[in-house]
Amino acid sequence: MFMPDSRLHNEGKNIFLFFLLLFLVSLPISSIVVIFISRQLINPITALTNAARKISEGHLDVHLHSENTDEIGTLTEIFNGMVVSLEKQMRDLMVAERERADLQMSILMAQINPHFIYNTLNSAIYLSKAGETQKAEQLLKLFIQLLQNNMKSGIDGIITTLGEEIKDIETYVELQQIRYPGRFKMDIQADEILYSYAMPRLILQPLIENALNHGVLSKDFGVIVLTVYKRDNYFHILLEDDGEGMDECKIQEIMKKKEKRRHTSEIHSISIENICHRLSLFYKDAYQFEVESEVEKGTVIKIIFPLEY
């Protein structure tokens, strides 16, 4: 039995149209399936890539969630475990670094206290021998009060507030005025809004001691002025005296020691070197310490450091 050519042609045309229709229908379905499968593979990999980029930028608060149970899911879980481990290592490193800095700070603080204790006890002995027992008693009371504040343990022995530091200065000045009656005047001008801000302990008292011993006490009478104010989220501290002053060579010597101390671990001196080293432990390079002085015209010390450390 033979099929006419026209019918055969029509059947072939129908078959062609069927497969063409099947292709046109299956093409978008196949595309959707391919896109879905690709996203299932690409999205987790993209998320891993973005998370890795965040970690490289220092952001460790990254955690990925994956419902996949294949290799991608396993890789995500390994990544999360790595992030948790890295977070722990960073916390341990920060704790160790803080403990190291606290230890350095404690050693540096210990340099100041014996120096002050020695001078004050000598003064109490002198007053007692001179028959000034009431002054000696008052001196020792103030001295004990300072010791209670300045020899605290832990973080309280390292960090104070500006308000507490000024109270300690007032106690210290009262004590020194007993030692040197009528020899100097202390004027404190500080913005009380700043009193609650934290700062390293015993930054100002040693500088005032220097102003006394190497400045105003060389004269019959001298004045020390402490000014503290805020500018651009920084403490600005000015300590001025009208003492004997220093020449440029002496200033350069002080500043040279200050810079040297920042690059060495030697512990051998107090005052400006000690103070600058402690400031560098707190604020790295975000602080300034400047000295201006002229012989017979006094000295100005300027300190700038952030309100937040």
KADASUL-V14391 format. One record per residue. N is the residue number from 1. PHI is phi in whole degrees, 0 to 359 (NA if undefined). BURIAL is 1 if it has 9 or more other C-alpha atoms within 8 Angstrom, else 0. D_LAST is the distance of its C-alpha to the last C-alpha in Angstrom with 2 decimals. Layout:
n = <N:N>
phi = <PHI:PHI>
burial = <BURIAL:BURIAL>
d_last = <D_LAST:D_LAST>
This chain:
n = <1:2:3:4:5:6:7:8:9:10:11:12:13:14:15:16:17:18:19:20:21:22:23:24:25:26:27:28:29:30:31:32:33:34:35:36:37:38:39:40:41:42:43:44:45:46:47:48:49:50:51:52:53:54:55:56:57:58:59:60:61:62:63:64:65:66:67:68:69:70:71:72:73:74:75:76:77:78:79:80:81:82:83:84:85:86:87:88:89:90:91:92:93:94:95:96:97:98:99:100:101:102:103:104:105:106:107:108:109:110:111:112:113:114:115:116:117:118:119:120:121:122:123:124:125:126:127:128:129:130:131:132:133:134:135:136:137:138:139:140:141:142:143:144:145:146:147:148:149:150:151:152:153:154:155:156:157:158:159:160:161:162:163:164:165:166:167:168:169:170:171:172:173:174:175:176:177:178:179:180:181:182:183:184:185:186:187:188:189:190:191:192:193:194:195:196:197:198:199:200:201:202:203:204:205:206:207:208:209:210:211:212:213:214:215:216:217:218:219:220:221:222:223:224:225:226:227:228:229:230:231:232:233:234:235:236:237:238:239:240:241:242:243:244:245:246:247:248:249:250:251:252:253:254:255:256:257:258:259:260:261:262:263:264:265:266:267:268:269:270:271:272:273:274:275:276:277:278:279:280:281:282:283:284:285:286:287:288:289:290:291:292:293:294:295:296:297:298:299:300:301:302:303:304:305:306:307:308:309>
phi = <NA:252:266:303:298:295:291:299:296:295:297:298:295:296:298:299:296:297:292:295:297:299:295:294:286:285:300:295:297:297:296:298:297:297:297:299:295:297:296:300:268:284:302:299:292:297:298:297:297:296:295:298:295:298:296:296:270:98:265:261:278:238:216:256:245:220:266:290:249:269:298:296:298:297:297:296:297:296:298:300:297:296:296:299:296:294:300:297:297:293:297:298:293:294:297:297:293:295:297:295:295:298:296:301:296:296:295:293:296:296:291:281:302:300:298:291:301:301:296:290:296:299:294:297:297:298:296:297:295:277:84:268:292:295:294:297:295:296:300:291:297:297:296:297:299:295:298:299:277:271:245:288:260:67:294:292:277:248:245:224:246:300:299:292:297:291:300:296:297:297:295:298:296:299:297:290:288:288:291:232:296:71:262:203:231:244:240:247:236:228:288:295:298:272:298:272:282:279:201:296:287:57:269:271:301:298:291:293:299:297:300:289:289:249:228:288:286:282:245:291:206:216:234:241:237:251:237:230:211:252:210:55:62:233:290:238:239:240:239:242:223:254:281:287:73:220:273:297:297:293:298:298:296:297:293:294:296:300:292:296:299:291:242:219:258:293:241:215:214:236:66:300:299:298:298:295:295:292:299:291:294:280:242:54:263:269:231:230:223:231:235:236:203:213:304:68:235:95:223:235:248:240:235:230:207:296:293:245:249>
burial = <0:0:0:0:0:0:0:1:0:0:0:0:0:0:0:0:0:0:0:0:0:0:0:0:0:0:0:0:0:0:0:0:0:0:0:0:0:0:0:0:1:0:0:1:1:0:1:1:0:0:1:0:0:1:1:0:0:0:0:1:0:1:0:0:0:0:0:0:0:0:0:1:1:1:0:1:0:0:1:1:0:0:1:0:0:1:1:0:0:0:0:0:0:0:0:0:0:0:0:0:1:1:0:0:1:1:0:1:1:0:1:1:1:0:0:0:0:0:0:1:1:0:1:1:1:0:1:1:0:0:0:1:0:0:1:1:1:0:1:1:0:1:1:0:1:1:0:0:0:1:0:0:0:0:0:0:1:1:1:1:1:1:1:1:1:0:0:1:1:0:1:1:1:1:1:1:1:1:0:0:0:0:1:1:1:1:0:0:0:1:1:0:0:1:1:0:1:1:1:1:1:1:0:0:1:1:1:1:0:1:1:1:1:1:1:1:1:1:1:0:1:1:1:1:1:1:1:1:1:1:0:0:0:1:1:1:1:1:1:1:1:1:1:1:1:1:1:0:0:0:1:0:0:1:0:0:1:1:0:0:1:1:0:0:0:0:0:0:0:1:1:1:1:1:1:1:1:1:1:1:1:0:1:0:0:0:1:1:1:0:1:0:1:1:1:1:1:1:1:1:1:1:1:1:1:1:1:0:0>
d_last = <101.17:99.57:96.66:97.27:94.98:93.78:92.68:91.01:89.17:88.01:86.83:84.88:83.34:82.37:80.78:78.81:77.64:76.69:74.50:73.04:72.21:70.78:68.61:67.40:66.56:64.89:62.82:60.30:60.27:59.57:56.84:55.15:55.42:54.05:51.10:50.36:50.57:48.48:45.73:45.85:45.19:43.01:40.55:39.18:38.95:37.15:34.70:34.13:33.62:31.08:29.20:29.24:27.90:24.93:24.20:24.47:21.80:19.37:20.35:21.61:22.49:26.03:29.22:32.72:35.79:39.23:42.63:44.36:46.06:46.88:45.11:42.53:41.67:41.45:39.17:36.86:36.70:35.97:33.15:31.62:31.98:30.28:27.24:27.05:27.37:24.70:22.24:23.11:22.75:19.26:18.25:20.06:18.44:14.85:16.12:17.87:14.99:12.83:16.08:16.67:13.41:14.14:17.65:16.86:14.75:17.71:20.17:18.57:18.43:22.06:23.10:22.43:24.09:27.54:27.77:27.28:29.56:32.27:32.41:32.47:35.14:37.22:37.13:38.25:41.09:42.14:42.27:44.27:46.74:47.11:48.09:45.01:44.50:42.95:40.35:39.72:39.33:36.89:34.95:34.70:33.68:30.74:29.97:30.00:27.71:25.14:25.59:25.03:21.64:20.52:21.98:20.49:20.15:17.62:14.04:15.36:16.42:13.07:10.81:12.48:12.45:13.69:16.98:17.49:16.74:19.32:21.76:21.59:22.24:25.19:26.58:26.22:27.95:30.71:31.24:31.56:33.89:36.15:36.18:36.76:38.53:38.97:37.24:34.06:32.29:28.60:27.43:24.04:23.15:19.89:19.25:19.47:17.63:14.39:15.53:13.86:10.21:8.36:8.15:9.75:13.39:16.23:14.79:17.40:20.38:21.27:21.25:23.57:25.67:26.04:27.01:29.61:31.07:31.09:31.46:33.03:35.04:37.02:38.59:40.59:37.88:34.45:31.65:27.88:25.77:22.08:20.71:17.32:16.81:14.70:15.42:14.25:10.95:10.22:11.12:14.47:16.06:19.70:21.72:25.39:28.48:32.13:32.93:34.74:32.10:31.97:33.65:32.08:32.87:30.92:27.85:28.13:28.53:25.33:23.31:25.08:24.14:20.47:20.53:22.69:20.45:17.68:20.37:22.04:21.75:24.19:23.50:25.95:24.75:22.67:21.41:20.01:19.92:18.30:15.64:14.84:14.81:12.29:9.97:10.72:10.01:6.36:5.97:9.38:11.42:9.18:10.29:13.89:16.23:19.77:22.94:26.01:29.12:32.88:35.51:36.85:34.51:31.28:27.72:24.63:21.14:18.43:14.69:12.23:8.44:6.18:6.63:3.80:0.00>
